[in-house]
Amino acid sequence: MTALDLAKLRITPEILSLIAEIDEFKGAWRALGRIAPDRLSSLRRVATIESIGSSNVSKAQN
């Protein structure tokens, strides 16, 4: 593996934006690990209910 020449490294606004998105995702992922089990269970229940509701709306439109 060759060394990275930092003097030639160009960080474009697009690359910086992608790095920021990754950092934001990592923070959110870590936060999920600290959610209390009862809160996580509640969130899972809400997500299931919303998914079922969305599925029923989709079927009704067809």
C-alpha positions in Angstrom: 0.0 0.0 0.0 1.4 3.4 -1.0 1.5 6.4 1.2 -1.1 9.2 0.6 0.5 12.5 -0.5 -1.6 15.0 1.5 -0.1 17.9 -0.5 -1.8 16.7 -3.6 -5.1 15.8 -1.9 -8.0 17.9 -3.2 -11.1 17.9 -1.0 -13.9 19.2 -3.2 -17.1 20.5 -1.7 -18.8 17.3 -2.9 -16.3 15.1 -1.0 -16.6 17.3 2.1 -20.4 16.9 1.9 -20.1 13.1 1.7 -17.7 13.0 4.6 -20.2 15.1 6.6 -23.0 12.7 5.7 -20.9 9.7 6.9 -20.1 11.5 10.1 -23.8 12.3 10.7 -24.7 8.7 10.0 -22.1 7.4 12.4 -23.4 9.7 15.2 -27.0 8.6 14.6 -25.8 4.9 14.6 -24.1 5.4 17.9 -27.1 7.1 19.4 -29.2 4.1 18.5 -27.0 1.9 20.6 -27.7 4.0 23.7 -31.5 3.9 23.4 -33.2 2.3 26.3 -34.8 -1.1 25.4 -38.3 0.0 26.3 -37.9 3.1 24.0 -36.5 0.9 21.2 -39.4 -1.4 21.6 -41.8 1.5 21.3 -40.1 2.8 18.2 -40.2 -0.6 16.6 -44.0 -0.9 17.3 -44.6 2.6 15.8 -42.5 1.6 12.7 -44.5 -1.6 12.3 -47.8 0.2 12.6 -46.7 2.8 10.0 -45.5 0.1 7.7 -48.8 -1.8 7.9 -50.7 1.5 7.3 -48.6 2.4 4.3 -49.1 -1.1 2.9 -52.8 -0.9 3.3 -52.9 2.6 1.6 -50.8 1.2 -1.3 -53.2 -1.8 -1.8 -56.3 0.5 -1.6 -54.9 2.7 -4.4 -54.4 -0.3 -6.8 
